[in-house]
């Protein structure tokens, strides 16, 4: 599954990938993610959400689950 996640991340905008990794891998809060990305906390939240949604959508399609 990790390979599938990396494949999806490879097709996403860099900002979404960075937000996803900072929140998920490094455990950063949205204020810290925003500071690193140079955006608002809301924009950082949206970037991380879009990355997660893309991953979930891809994994659902790969497993044949409708979503």
C-alpha positions as CSV (number, residue, x, y, z in Angstrom):
1,X,0.0,0.0,0.0
2,X,2.9,2.4,0.7
3,X,3.9,2.1,-3.0
4,X,0.4,3.1,-4.1
5,X,0.4,6.1,-1.7
6,X,3.8,7.2,-3.1
7,X,2.5,6.8,-6.6
8,X,-0.5,9.1,-5.9
9,X,1.8,11.6,-4.1
10,X,4.0,11.7,-7.2
11,X,1.1,13.0,-9.3
12,X,0.0,15.8,-6.8
13,X,1.2,19.4,-6.6
14,X,4.3,19.8,-4.5
15,X,2.4,22.0,-1.9
16,X,-0.2,19.3,-1.3
17,X,2.5,16.7,-0.9
18,X,4.5,18.8,1.5
19,X,1.4,19.6,3.6
20,X,0.5,15.9,3.7
21,X,4.0,14.9,4.8
22,X,4.4,17.6,7.4
23,X,1.1,16.7,9.0
24,X,1.3,13.0,8.7
25,X,5.0,12.1,8.9
26,X,6.3,14.9,11.1
27,X,3.2,15.5,13.2
28,X,3.3,19.3,12.6
29,X,0.3,21.4,13.5
30,X,-1.4,23.5,10.8
31,X,0.2,26.7,12.0
32,X,3.6,25.3,11.6
33,X,2.7,23.8,8.2
34,X,1.4,27.2,7.1
35,X,4.6,28.9,8.2
36,X,6.7,26.5,6.3
37,X,4.5,26.7,3.2
38,X,4.1,30.5,3.4
39,X,0.3,30.4,3.5
40,X,-2.6,30.6,5.9
41,X,-3.5,27.7,8.3
42,X,-6.7,27.2,6.3
43,X,-4.8,26.9,3.0
44,X,-2.4,24.4,4.7
45,X,-5.4,22.4,5.9
46,X,-6.9,22.4,2.5
47,X,-3.7,21.2,0.9
48,X,-3.4,18.3,3.3
49,X,-7.0,17.4,2.9
50,X,-6.8,17.4,-0.9
51,X,-3.8,15.1,-0.7
52,X,-5.6,12.7,1.6
53,X,-8.7,12.8,-0.5
54,X,-6.7,12.0,-3.6
55,X,-5.0,9.0,-1.9
56,X,-8.3,7.7,-0.6
57,X,-9.9,8.1,-4.0
58,X,-7.0,6.3,-5.7
59,X,-7.0,3.4,-3.1
60,X,-10.7,3.0,-3.4
61,X,-10.5,2.8,-7.2
62,X,-7.7,0.3,-7.0
63,X,-9.6,-1.9,-4.6
64,X,-12.8,-1.6,-6.6
65,X,-14.6,0.2,-3.7
66,X,-17.1,2.8,-4.9
67,X,-16.7,6.2,-3.1
